[in-house]
């Protein structure tokens, strides 16, 4: 049975993100390889991924190469502030490349997207919002951009104040894609880069 996952802020190919976010890597090649491994250990070939922005700091050919290495049946991208290349690739697609790498199963969405999954409404955006549609009726807001981190002391480090129903689901908080379910308890227990299983 297929599953639905959500994640953001992989920053494939971005060497400076290692220092900026204290990622546990010696270089960009090691980071990219481990991010792909983590993704594929969680996401299967039949699964759907909602990616909430900032996929890569890389050339078009490297972006296509990475997309071809990742497990998913369909990916929906809510663009972030560093996704100019992705936007332009979908504005001017190169058909033979898409067919070879299965990239035609990727859909670029609007900057704010609402979805229903397992009886819940999720409001997806790269950026965190203070208010969102359905907030007071149980809608959950998932975002990236802030690179919140899980620390070894069991507490999350974030530049944001805690807002009920809002979660930074980036890789720096969960160590990779997170399964989207109606039960949110796993979102309240991030393990950061220590999490090899989720």
N, C-alpha and C positions, 0 to 999 in steps of 0.2 A: 504494500500500500504506500502511495507516495505521501511525502511530508512537505510542509512549507517552512522555510527558513527566512531569517532576516539578519542583515549585517550591514556594516558600513566601514568606510575609512581604512581600507587595506593599504592604500598608497603604494601599490606595486611599483618598484623601480625608484622609490624616493629615499635616497640615502639619509637625508637630514631628518626624516621622521623618526629614525632610530634614536637619535640623540634627543630630539624634541619630546618624544613620548617615553623615553627610557625603555625602549623595546629591547628584549634580551638577545640581540644579534650583533655579530661582529662586522657585518656588511650587508649590502643590499641583496646580493645573491643568496646568502644564507636566509635572509628574511623572506624573500620571495618563495624560495623552495619550501620553507616551513609553513608559510601562509597557505600555499597550495595543498600541502600535506594535511594541515589542520582542516581546511575546507573539505577536502575529499574524504576525510575520516568521518565526517558528520553528514555531508550531503551526498545522496545517491544520484544515479543517472536519471531516475524517474521523478526527482523532486523539483519543487519550485523555489526560487530564491527572490526575495525582494531586497535589492541592494540600494541603500540610502545614501549614496554619494561618495565621491573621492575614491574612485577605483584605482587609478594609476597616475604616476608621473613618468610617462614613458612614451616612446614613439608609437605610431599607429601599428606598425608591424609587431612590436612587443605586446601591445594591448591585445591584439588578435591572437598572438601566441599564448598568452596567459589564459584568455577566455577558452581557448581550445584545450587547455589542460585541466580545467575545472569541471567537476561533476555538476550537472543540473539538466533538467528537461526543458525548463523555461526560466528565464530571468527577467524580472521587471526592474528597471533602473529609475529611481527617483534622483535626478541629478544634484550634485553638490557644486561647490564653488571651484573645484579643481577638475571638472569633467568637460572642459572645452573640447578636447580631442574626441571624446565619446560623442558629444553632441554633433560635431562636424562630421564624424564618421557616419552617423545615421542620416544626416542631411544629404550626404553625397556617398551613398553606399557603393562598394566595389563588389558586385555580385559574385564573381568566381571565388573570392576570398570568403564571403559569407557562406557559400554552399560548402566549401571545403571544411570549414571549421564549425559549422552548425550555428553560426552567429545569428542566423535568421530567427532563432528561437528567443531572441532578446528584444524586449519592447521598452522604449524610452517613454516614461510617464511624465505627467506634470510635476511641478515642484512640490505640490501638496496633493496627497492621494489618500482617499478613504477606502478601506476594504472591510469586508465582513468575513470572519473566519471562526469556526467553532462557536458560533453564537455571540461573538464579540465584535465590536467595531474598533478598528485600529486606524489612527490618523498618522500617516507616514510623511516625513519631511526630513531633509538633510539637517535643517536647523531646528533647535529647540524652540518651542512656543510656550508662552505663559498661559494662553487660552487657546482652545481648539474646539471644533464642532463636537458636541456631545460630551464634553468634559464632565458635566454634572449629571449625565445619564450613564456613566460608566465607560465611555469611550477611552481607549488607551492611546497615548501619543508616543510613538517610537521615533527616535532621531539619531543623528550622528553628530559630526562636526566638532564636538567639544573634547574628544579624546579623553573622556573620563577613564580613570584607571582603578584597578583593584590593587590594593596594597597587601603586603604579606601579613599585616596586622589584622586582616579581616574587615577593614573598612574601605569604602570607596573614596577615591580622591576625585573631586569634581570642582569645576569653577562655578557650577550652578547651585543655587539653592534647591533643596529637595521639593519637588512638586508632586503631589499624589497623582498617580496614573501616568507619569512621564518617565521614560527610560531612555538613556543613552545606550544604544545596542552595538556600539562600535567594537572592533576587534580588540582594542586596548582594554575594554572592560570584560569581555567574555572569551577572548582568545580565539575567536573564530565565529562562524555563523551560529545562530541560536534558533532552535526549533520554535516556531510560533504555534502556541496551543491556547485553548480556552483557559487553562490553568496557568496563572502567572507566577506561581511560587518560584520557579527556576529563575525568573528575571530578578527576584529579590536576593538571589544568592550567587552573584558572579564570582568567578575564581581567577579572572584575568588570564595571564599567560601560563599560569599553573594548570589551567583546565585543559586536559588532553582528550576529554571524553565527550563533551556536550555537542 
